[in-house]
Amino acid sequence: MNDQSTSRRAGGRAARRAARAAPLAENLRPVRAGLSGGTYKPLSDIDIANIHEAALTALEEIGLCEAPQSGIDYMVAAGAILGDDGRIRFPRALVEDMLAKAAKTITLHGRDPKHDLDLRDDRVHYGTAGAAVHVVDVEGRNYRDSTLQDLFDAARIVDTLDNLHFLQRPLVARDITDNYELDLNTIYACCSGTTKHVGTSFVEPDFVPGCVDMLHMIAGDEATWRARPFVSNSNCFVVPPMKFATESCEVMERCIHAGMPVLLLSAGQAGATAPAPIAGAIVQAVAECLAGVVYVNSIKPGHPAIFGTWPFVSDLRSGAMSGGSGEQALLTAGCAQMHKFYGLPGGAAAGIADAKLPDMQAGWEQMCSNVMAGLSGLNMVYEAAGMHASLLGYCMESLILGDDLLGQALRCVRGIEVTTDTLSLETMRATCMGGPGHYLGSDQTLSVMQTEYIYPSLADRTSPKEWAEVGKPDLIKAATARKDAILGSVSAAVLDPVTDQAIRERFNIHLSL
Amino acid sequence: MNDQSTSRRAGGRAARRAARAAPLAENLRPVRAGLSGGTYKPLSDIDIANIHEAALTALEEIGLCEAPQSGIDYMVAAGAILGDDGRIRFPRALVEDMLAKAAKTITLHGRDPKHDLDLRDDRVHYGTAGAAVHVVDVEGRNYRDSTLQDLFDAARIVDTLDNLHFLQRPLVARDITDNYELDLNTIYACCSGTTKHVGTSFVEPDFVPGCVDMLHMIAGDEATWRARPFVSNSNCFVVPPMKFATESCEVMERCIHAGMPVLLLSAGQAGATAPAPIAGAIVQAVAECLAGVVYVNSIKPGHPAIFGTWPFVSDLRSGAMSGGSGEQALLTAGCAQMHKFYGLPGGAAAGIADAKLPDMQAGWEQMCSNVMAGLSGLNMVYEAAGMHASLLGYCMESLILGDDLLGQALRCVRGIEVTTDTLSLETMRATCMGGPGHYLGSDQTLSVMQTEYIYPSLADRTSPKEWAEVGKPDLIKAATARKDAILGSVSAAVLDPVTDQAIRERFNIHLSL
């Protein structure tokens, strides 16, 4: 009886303890996909208006050249003006009309609906992207050519990481030499590795139909695909400055017809293919993406298109790219504000390290741009984890550690909740006046432990003494062990055997599962 | 003649190249001490008002206990109310009166005036601080006891680093066992290592007069010291929650009388000695520092006092401190906003790593809070470099790499300049329409190369190919080499020999130079 009474008395706290040991409901987790940023605003309202005005002037007076004939036809029919110099110019009223028609909210679907991304307002999502041509061997301190297996591995790792919300293809399968087979196998490897939303990037327009056929097979049929397209295409539709990328535009047209969301990606490099001042690089990226908005909406009003201002930064000493710089972080955050100004879902690049290895430099570079992108409310933070050597090398250990890094960035995005409860006056009063004089065991402390605080998975918080006692663990070795554990298990995302077999019969799939 | 004509034609660019090779004037450097932040605002205006209101209520209803009798006398004479429970309570009108009297701008002097810090508005300064008891031996992966020589070394390193703007004592000289000699030697080692502003923290009130005598000797005489006090005292004047630290208050009174600026340091730990919710920890820190403002200004209205809300964060799983967390970054940035609300110069902690070594975790932890503190416009960012194991270990390599990290953070603080020039419309026009189609050699690019872009000193931006060619340099080894070079040269800050001799005759100085 005494036992029971003791247990009953302890019941409240024991029950709370048990509740805390159980996984939290998604809406109670301290961080999750789609938290709202927007507390960081590098640009004033006047700055934004001036950038907008300069971009409109650039579109009206400079315009863009080298659109494919099909694109010229679409845009001229909508009201753009083709000059004798071959440049298409865009009257302000046309840009404003098309902004009114453009999709303001976009859902990027996961193959599993629990991974759907709702792009609107200041909602922040982190994911991979890029076209690295190397994989970093951290133990051998070596850069080797990236392969299809690496892509599949990256997809599988992303599938297990809570704070990576989508997988855009981060590296190129250089062992696939046929470009059509590269496009097919890229999608296959990504979709077999994760049920999160996948981004790809087609090499040629003619490759789109076959790949879309494969997507129909993965979805079940075309209608199911069109209802929930789980792959988007990253279109480098411009070659900055102010030139359409003819072939990529043709790819984009095919994607639009196939019901695939597109990323309007303008990847100028400040000081090389974009103006060197940060403001100028933003102006050009905004102008180019506005041209993209006109293009897309003159084909299919409201088609889901992400405003992809991705200006990069040059190290002006060498002309080489520096994705890890503070200037990059500012560019990306400034672009996010422009997306909000237009009310369009937007994406840009952050999280790139210039460092060759996952060292201290990589840590500060990746956090700088990632946290600033998140705080600025960027909807899609691309290249957020694993990317080294200014986009040339992909590192699986860094990707895994990136989950901790992005969890912390997301905690910062979530921000500070100020409520009567969190202001804590009553707790302070009870603690200080006749109370224990500390907050360690207070109900309030216990209640926020899991819902307001996030705990890293691999990052080490031990004291020096504890750290020595557990053998001074090495961060990178811990990440390698985690990688081996993930890759040693079976992918949870593989296609059902019948579909897989059908795909393999029709297409040349290079990946053995 | 032809030669001369060629040289004359090339003259403009050659002259610009030569100008770029010369060191930039201070006002042209891309980053410097005192850049203005304030673009990041985690708290809304309503949040700020609610925190202020809660802090006033806490002061009025809860108050603080354990003030020394001298402090009680000062504060009660000013209008505070001593309760039967021994707690001093502060009517709102008193707090508001004292806020009106408090110093709104403070200059923290360097021994060399070029290092003076002008604390006002959103001006940001980064520096060291703390009381680490270990030094990190990176090669041996070991934590050893910190010594006076380490303190001197840290000071000398800080003296050479552009992006460290002050030296508050970051570690404790554990080899000095007599506490009076510890206080004397701490100041001596700091001032012999750097001419930047020095922060110290006296152990006992009775040690202040002797140390101040030494400061008079370093300055030349008392009047010179009082005109430009180059050492401030960090006063942990409260033991949170809501208790004065009796002895530290007595130290503070002595410092005020000696003309020394004070840091009103409230170092609660959310979830342990402060409420666990971030908002509540800010409320308590603000309330405690407001009590400090009343205290200081009831002794000497307008005495320079830094509003030192330094709430830390607990890892609520263990109760141990986690200075590297996202929650810490939010706490610090939120506090910076409260400083602005009061119009008072303020300081808080950022840049702390939980990581034991200068690894990737350290990099992301240090950048997260440092860049957020800077963007929030924190006047004094304490503990910004070198600090590991949640304040227990100091690492010289990390301090040196911190200069690159903080340079990048400062570049972000500087932000995006939007002007007719930087919008770059004319450059775009010239480049795209009949121009070269890129910006690599444009005058604009060359002109912003040094003034708008910052280049890291040790962080590596080579391509994988170049990196392999130069032997795959290791970041930490490069930092160790830099450390050895700095410490292998003579300190530029040593006292003049006559003063040094006089100090050594009067005080027991343990440091051999």
Interface residues (C-beta under 8 A of the other chain):
Chain A: T39 Y40 K41 P42 L43 S44 I46 D47 N50 I51 A54 T57 A58 E61 I62 D85 R87 H134 R141 Y143 P241 M242 K243 A270 G271 A272 T273 A274 P275 A276 P277 I278 A279 G280 A281 I282 V283 Q284 V313 D315 L316 R317 S318 G319 A320 S322 G324 S325 G326 E327 A329 L330 G334 D354 A355 K356 P358 D359 M360 Q361 A362 G363 W364 E365 Q366 M367 C368 V371 M372 L375 A389 S390 L392 G393 S398 L401 D404 L405 G407 Q408 A409 L410 R411 C412 G415 I416 E417 V418 T419 D421 T422 L423 S424 L425 T427 M428 R429 T431 C432 M433 G437 H438 Y439 L440 S442 Q444 T445 V448 M449 E452 Y453 I454 Y455 P456 A459 D460 R461 T462 S463 P464 W467 A468 K472 D474 L475 I476
Chain B: T39 Y40 K41 P42 L43 S44 I46 D47 N50 I51 A54 T57 A58 E61 I62 D85 R87 H134 R141 Y143 P241 M242 K243 A270 G271 A272 T273 A274 P275 A276 P277 I278 A279 G280 A281 I282 V283 Q284 V313 D315 L316 R317 S318 G319 A320 S322 G324 S325 G326 E327 A329 L330 G334 D354 A355 K356 P358 D359 M360 Q361 A362 G363 W364 E365 Q366 M367 C368 V371 M372 L375 A389 S390 L392 G393 S398 L401 D404 L405 G407 Q408 A409 L410 R411 C412 G415 I416 E417 V418 T419 D421 T422 L423 S424 L425 T427 M428 R429 T431 C432 M433 G437 H438 Y439 L440 S442 Q444 T445 V448 M449 E452 Y453 I454 Y455 P456 A459 D460 R461 T462 S463 P464 W467 A468 K472 D474 L475 I476
